[in-house]
Amino acid sequence: MEVPSGSPLRNPNGGERSAGWTPSTSWTSPTKPNSVSGKSSLVGMDSTGGTGERRTARQLVLKNGEEMSEDARFCRAGASSPWTQT
């Protein structure tokens, strides 16, 4: 599953907040709005070396009444590089 493009988890400054604040977003599937929704929260950030960055998002998904959880990792080579899900 992919974090929606407008999510604060994809924001380059999404993790730069005061301690204890965790960026998260609730979302609904654009193709199945009545049966698929969820919430994604940033749970980790670290460096990949140089200017690279890696973020881990925990995604809680409700699909047809069944709740699932998974972690997704996103990386980028530098501040001007796009995020890619790994």
C-alpha distances in whole Angstrom, upper triangle without the diagonal:
4,7,9,12,15,13,16,14,14,18,20,22,20,21,24,26,28,28,26,24,20,18,16,14,14,12,12,11,13,13,13,15,17,15,11,11,10,12,10,13,15,16,18,19,21,23,23,26,28,26,23,20,17,15,13,11,11,8,10,9,12,12,15,17,15,13,11,10,9,9,8,11,12,16,18,22,24,24,24,21,18,15,13,10,11
4,6,9,11,10,13,11,11,14,17,19,17,18,22,23,26,26,25,22,19,16,14,13,13,11,12,10,12,13,14,15,18,16,13,12,11,11,10,12,13,15,17,17,20,21,21,24,26,24,20,18,15,13,12,10,11,9,12,11,14,14,18,19,18,16,14,13,11,10,8,10,10,13,16,19,21,21,21,18,15,12,10,8,10
4,6,8,7,9,8,8,11,14,16,13,15,19,20,23,23,22,19,15,13,10,9,10,9,11,11,12,14,15,15,18,17,13,11,10,9,7,10,11,13,15,16,18,20,20,24,25,23,20,17,14,12,11,8,10,8,11,11,14,15,19,20,19,16,15,13,11,11,8,10,10,13,15,19,20,19,19,17,14,11,11,9,12
4,6,5,9,9,8,11,14,16,14,17,20,21,24,25,23,20,17,14,11,9,10,8,9,9,10,13,14,14,17,17,13,11,11,10,9,12,13,16,18,18,21,23,23,26,27,24,21,19,17,15,14,12,13,11,13,13,15,16,19,21,20,18,17,16,15,14,12,13,12,15,17,20,21,19,19,18,14,12,12,11,15
4,6,9,9,7,9,12,14,13,16,19,20,23,25,24,21,18,14,13,11,12,11,13,12,12,15,17,17,20,20,17,15,14,14,12,14,14,18,19,18,21,22,22,25,25,22,20,18,16,15,15,13,15,14,17,16,19,20,23,24,24,22,21,19,18,17,14,14,12,14,15,18,18,17,16,15,11,10,11,11,15
4,7,8,7,8,12,13,12,15,17,18,21,23,22,19,16,12,11,9,11,10,12,13,13,16,18,17,20,20,17,15,14,13,12,13,14,18,19,19,22,23,24,26,26,23,21,19,18,16,16,14,16,15,17,17,19,21,24,25,25,23,22,20,19,18,16,16,14,17,17,20,19,17,17,16,13,12,14,15,18
4,5,6,7,11,12,9,12,15,16,19,20,19,16,13,9,8,6,9,9,12,13,14,17,18,17,20,20,17,14,12,10,8,10,10,14,16,16,19,21,22,25,25,22,20,17,16,13,13,11,13,12,14,15,18,19,23,23,23,20,19,17,17,15,13,14,13,15,16,19,19,17,17,17,14,12,14,14,17
4,5,5,8,8,6,9,11,12,15,16,16,12,10,6,7,7,10,12,15,17,18,21,22,20,23,23,20,17,14,12,9,9,9,13,14,14,17,19,20,23,23,20,18,15,15,12,13,11,13,13,16,17,20,22,25,26,25,22,21,19,18,16,14,14,13,15,15,19,18,15,16,16,14,12,15,15,18
4,6,8,9,6,8,11,12,15,16,16,13,10,7,7,8,11,12,16,17,18,21,22,21,24,23,19,16,14,11,8,7,6,10,11,11,14,16,17,20,21,18,16,13,11,8,9,7,10,11,14,16,19,21,25,25,24,21,19,16,15,12,11,11,9,12,13,16,16,14,16,15,13,10,12,12,14
4,6,9,7,10,12,14,18,19,19,16,13,10,10,11,14,14,17,17,18,21,22,22,25,24,20,18,16,14,11,11,10,13,13,12,14,16,16,19,20,16,14,12,11,9,11,10,13,13,17,18,21,23,26,27,26,23,21,19,17,14,12,11,8,10,10,14,13,12,13,12,9,7,10,10,13
4,5,5,8,10,12,16,18,18,15,13,10,11,12,15,16,19,20,20,23,25,24,27,27,23,21,18,16,13,12,11,14,14,13,15,16,17,20,19,16,15,12,12,11,13,12,16,16,19,21,24,26,29,30,29,26,24,22,20,18,15,14,11,12,12,15,13,11,12,12,10,9,12,14,17
4,6,8,9,12,16,17,18,16,14,12,14,15,19,19,22,23,24,27,28,27,31,30,27,24,22,19,16,15,12,15,14,12,13,13,15,17,16,12,12,10,11,10,13,14,17,19,22,24,27,29,32,33,32,29,27,24,22,19,16,14,11,11,10,12,10,7,9,10,9,9,12,14,17
4,6,5,8,12,14,16,13,12,10,13,15,19,20,23,25,25,29,30,29,32,31,28,25,22,19,16,14,12,14,13,11,13,14,16,18,17,14,14,11,13,11,14,15,18,19,22,24,28,30,33,33,32,29,27,25,23,20,18,16,14,14,13,15,12,9,12,13,13,12,16,17,20
4,6,7,11,13,13,10,9,7,9,11,15,17,20,22,23,26,27,26,29,28,25,21,19,15,13,11,8,11,11,10,13,15,17,19,19,16,15,12,12,10,12,11,14,16,19,21,24,27,30,30,29,26,24,21,20,17,16,14,13,14,14,16,15,12,14,15,14,12,15,16,18
4,6,9,10,11,9,8,7,10,13,17,19,23,24,26,29,29,28,31,30,26,23,20,17,14,11,8,10,9,8,10,13,15,17,18,15,14,11,11,9,11,11,14,16,19,22,25,28,31,31,29,26,24,21,19,16,16,14,13,14,14,16,15,13,16,16,16,14,17,17,19
4,7,9,11,9,10,9,13,16,20,22,26,27,29,32,33,31,34,33,30,26,23,20,17,14,11,13,12,10,12,14,17,18,18,15,15,13,14,12,14,15,18,20,23,25,28,31,35,34,33,29,28,25,23,20,19,18,16,16,16,18,16,13,16,18,18,16,19,20,22
4,7,8,6,8,9,12,15,19,22,25,28,29,32,33,31,33,33,29,26,23,19,17,14,12,13,13,12,15,17,20,22,22,19,19,16,17,14,16,16,18,20,22,25,28,31,34,33,32,29,28,25,24,21,21,20,19,19,20,21,19,17,20,21,21,19,22,22,24
4,6,6,9,11,14,17,21,24,28,30,32,35,35,33,35,35,32,28,25,21,19,15,14,14,14,14,17,19,22,24,24,22,22,19,19,17,18,18,20,22,24,27,29,33,36,35,34,30,29,26,25,23,23,22,22,22,23,24,22,20,23,25,24,23,25,25,27
4,6,8,11,15,18,21,24,28,31,33,36,35,34,35,35,31,28,24,21,19,15,13,13,13,13,15,18,22,23,24,22,22,19,19,16,17,17,18,21,22,26,29,32,35,34,32,29,27,24,24,21,22,21,21,22,23,25,23,22,25,26,26,24,26,25,26
4,6,10,12,16,19,22,26,28,31,34,33,31,33,32,29,25,22,18,16,13,12,11,12,14,17,20,23,25,26,24,24,20,19,16,16,16,16,19,20,23,26,29,32,30,29,25,25,22,22,20,21,21,21,23,24,26,25,24,27,27,26,24,26,25,26
4,7,9,13,16,19,23,26,28,31,30,28,30,29,26,23,19,16,14,11,10,11,12,13,17,20,23,25,26,23,23,19,18,15,15,14,15,17,18,21,24,27,30,29,28,24,23,21,21,19,19,19,19,21,22,25,24,22,24,25,24,22,24,23,25
4,6,10,13,16,20,22,25,27,27,25,27,26,23,19,16,12,10,7,6,7,10,11,15,18,21,23,25,22,21,17,16,12,12,10,11,13,15,18,21,24,27,26,25,21,20,17,17,15,16,16,16,18,20,23,22,20,23,23,21,19,21,20,21
4,7,11,13,17,20,21,25,24,23,25,24,21,17,14,11,9,6,6,9,11,12,16,18,21,23,24,22,20,16,15,12,12,10,11,12,14,17,19,22,26,25,24,21,20,17,17,15,15,15,15,17,18,21,20,18,21,21,19,16,18,18,20
4,7,10,14,16,18,21,21,19,21,21,17,14,11,7,5,4,6,9,12,14,18,21,23,26,27,24,22,18,16,13,12,9,9,10,11,13,16,19,22,21,21,17,17,14,14,13,13,15,15,18,19,23,22,21,22,22,19,17,18,17,19
4,6,10,13,15,18,18,16,18,18,15,11,8,6,5,7,9,13,15,17,21,23,25,28,29,26,24,20,19,15,14,11,11,10,11,12,14,17,20,19,19,16,16,15,15,15,14,16,16,19,21,24,24,22,23,22,20,17,18,17,20
4,7,10,13,16,15,12,14,14,11,8,6,4,6,9,12,15,18,20,24,26,28,31,32,29,27,24,21,18,16,13,12,10,9,10,11,14,17,16,16,14,14,14,15,15,15,18,18,21,23,27,27,25,26,25,22,20,20,19,21
4,7,9,12,11,9,12,12,9,6,5,6,8,11,14,17,20,22,25,27,28,32,33,30,27,24,22,19,17,14,13,10,10,9,10,12,15,15,16,14,14,14,15,16,15,18,18,21,23,27,27,25,26,25,21,19,19,18,21
4,6,9,8,5,8,9,6,4,6,9,11,15,18,20,23,25,28,30,31,34,36,33,30,27,25,22,20,17,16,12,12,10,10,10,12,13,15,14,15,15,16,18,17,20,20,24,26,29,30,28,28,27,23,21,21,19,22
4,5,5,5,8,8,6,6,8,11,13,17,19,22,24,26,29,31,31,34,36,33,30,27,25,22,21,17,17,13,13,10,10,10,12,14,15,15,15,16,16,18,17,20,20,23,25,29,29,28,28,26,23,20,20,18,21
4,6,6,10,10,9,9,12,14,16,19,22,25,27,28,31,32,32,36,37,34,31,29,27,24,23,20,20,16,17,14,14,13,15,17,18,18,18,19,20,21,20,22,21,24,26,29,30,29,28,26,22,21,21,19,23
4,6,9,9,9,11,14,17,18,22,24,27,29,30,33,34,34,37,39,36,33,31,28,26,25,22,21,18,18,15,14,12,13,16,18,18,19,20,20,22,21,23,23,26,28,31,32,31,30,28,25,23,22,21,23
4,6,6,6,8,12,15,17,21,24,26,29,30,33,35,35,39,40,38,35,32,29,27,25,22,21,17,16,13,11,9,10,13,14,15,16,18,19,21,21,24,24,28,29,33,34,33,33,31,27,25,24,22,24
4,6,6,7,11,14,16,20,23,26,28,30,33,35,36,39,40,38,35,32,30,27,25,21,20,17,15,12,11,10,11,13,15,15,17,18,20,22,21,24,25,28,30,34,34,33,33,31,27,25,25,23,26
4,6,8,12,15,18,22,25,27,30,32,36,38,38,42,43,41,38,35,32,29,27,24,22,18,16,13,10,9,8,10,13,14,17,19,21,23,23,27,27,31,33,37,37,36,36,34,31,29,28,26,28
4,7,10,14,17,20,24,25,28,31,34,36,36,40,42,39,36,33,31,28,25,22,20,16,14,10,8,6,5,7,10,11,13,16,18,21,21,25,26,29,32,35,36,36,36,34,30,28,26,24,26
4,7,11,13,17,20,22,25,27,30,32,33,36,38,36,33,30,27,24,21,18,16,12,11,7,6,5,7,8,9,10,11,13,15,17,17,21,22,26,28,32,33,32,32,30,26,24,23,20,22
4,7,10,14,17,19,22,24,28,30,31,34,36,34,31,27,25,21,19,16,14,10,9,6,5,7,9,10,11,10,11,12,14,16,16,19,20,24,26,30,31,30,30,28,25,22,22,19,22
4,7,10,14,16,19,21,25,27,28,32,33,31,28,25,22,19,16,12,10,7,5,4,6,8,12,11,11,9,9,9,11,13,14,17,18,22,24,28,29,28,28,27,24,21,20,18,20
4,7,10,12,16,18,22,25,26,29,31,28,26,22,20,16,14,10,8,6,5,7,9,12,15,14,14,11,11,10,11,12,12,15,16,20,22,26,26,25,26,25,22,19,19,17,19
4,7,9,12,14,18,21,22,25,27,25,22,18,16,12,10,6,6,4,6,8,12,14,18,17,16,13,12,10,10,9,9,12,13,16,19,22,23,22,23,22,19,16,16,14,16
4,6,9,12,15,19,20,24,25,23,20,17,14,10,9,5,5,7,9,12,15,18,21,20,19,15,14,11,11,9,10,12,13,16,18,22,22,21,23,21,19,16,17,15,17
4,6,8,12,15,17,20,22,19,17,13,11,7,6,4,6,9,12,15,18,21,24,24,22,19,17,13,12,10,10,10,11,13,15,19,19,18,20,19,17,14,15,14,15
4,7,11,14,16,19,22,20,18,14,11,8,6,5,6,10,12,16,19,22,25,24,22,19,16,13,11,9,10,10,12,14,17,20,20,20,22,21,20,16,17,15,16
4,7,11,13,16,18,17,14,11,8,6,5,7,9,13,16,19,22,25,28,28,25,22,19,16,14,10,10,9,10,12,14,17,17,17,20,19,18,15,16,14,14
4,7,10,13,14,13,11,7,6,4,6,9,12,15,18,21,25,27,31,31,29,25,22,19,16,13,12,10,10,10,12,14,14,14,17,16,16,13,14,14,14
4,7,9,11,11,9,6,5,7,9,12,15,18,22,25,28,30,34,34,31,28,25,21,19,15,14,11,11,10,11,12,13,14,17,16,16,14,15,15,14
4,5,8,7,6,5,6,9,12,15,18,21,25,27,31,33,37,37,34,31,28,24,21,18,16,13,12,9,10,10,10,12,15,14,15,14,15,15,15
4,7,7,5,5,6,10,13,16,19,22,26,28,32,33,37,37,35,32,28,25,22,18,16,12,11,8,9,8,10,12,15,13,14,13,13,14,13
4,6,6,8,10,13,16,20,23,26,29,32,35,37,41,41,38,35,32,29,25,22,20,16,15,11,11,9,10,13,15,14,16,15,16,18,16
4,6,9,12,15,19,22,25,28,31,34,37,39,43,43,41,38,35,31,28,24,22,18,16,13,11,8,8,11,13,13,16,16,17,19,18
4,7,10,13,17,20,23,26,30,32,35,37,41,41,39,36,33,30,27,23,21,17,14,11,9,6,5,7,10,10,13,13,15,17,17
4,7,10,14,17,20,23,26,28,32,34,37,38,36,33,30,26,23,20,17,13,11,7,6,4,5,8,10,9,11,10,12,14,14
4,7,10,13,17,19,23,25,29,31,34,35,33,29,27,23,20,16,14,11,8,6,6,7,7,8,11,10,11,9,11,12,12
4,7,10,14,16,20,22,26,27,31,31,29,26,23,20,16,13,11,7,6,4,7,9,10,11,14,12,12,9,10,10,10
4,7,10,13,16,19,22,24,28,28,26,23,20,17,14,10,8,6,5,6,9,12,13,13,16,14,13,9,10,10,10
4,7,10,13,16,19,21,25,25,23,19,16,13,10,7,6,5,6,9,12,15,16,17,19,17,15,12,12,10,10
4,6,10,12,16,18,22,22,20,16,14,10,8,6,5,6,8,11,14,18,19,18,20,19,16,13,13,10,12
4,7,10,13,16,19,19,16,13,10,7,6,4,6,9,11,15,18,21,22,22,24,22,20,16,16,13,14
4,6,10,12,16,16,14,10,8,6,5,6,7,11,13,16,19,23,24,24,25,23,20,17,16,13,15
4,7,10,13,12,10,7,6,5,7,9,11,14,16,20,23,27,28,27,29,27,24,20,20,17,18
4,6,10,10,8,6,5,6,8,11,12,16,18,22,25,28,30,29,30,28,25,21,20,17,19
4,7,6,5,4,6,9,12,15,16,20,22,25,28,32,33,32,33,31,28,25,24,21,22
4,5,5,6,8,11,13,16,17,21,23,27,29,33,34,34,34,32,29,26,24,21,23
4,6,8,11,14,17,20,21,25,27,30,33,37,38,38,38,36,32,29,28,25,26
4,7,10,13,16,20,21,25,27,31,34,38,39,38,39,37,33,30,29,26,27
4,7,10,13,17,19,23,25,29,32,36,37,37,38,36,32,29,27,24,25
4,7,10,14,16,20,22,26,29,33,34,34,35,33,30,26,25,22,23
4,7,10,13,17,19,23,26,30,32,32,33,30,27,24,22,19,19
4,7,10,14,17,20,24,27,29,29,30,28,25,21,20,17,17
4,7,10,13,17,20,24,25,26,27,25,22,18,17,13,13
4,7,10,13,17,20,22,23,24,22,19,16,14,11,11
4,7,10,14,17,19,20,21,18,16,12,10,7,7
4,7,10,14,16,17,18,15,13,10,8,6,6
4,7,11,12,13,14,12,10,6,5,4,6
4,7,9,11,12,9,8,5,5,7,7
4,6,8,9,6,6,5,6,9,10
4,7,8,6,8,8,10,12,13
4,6,5,8,9,12,15,16
4,6,8,9,13,16,17
4,7,9,13,16,18
4,7,9,13,15
4,6,10,13
4,7,9
4,6
4
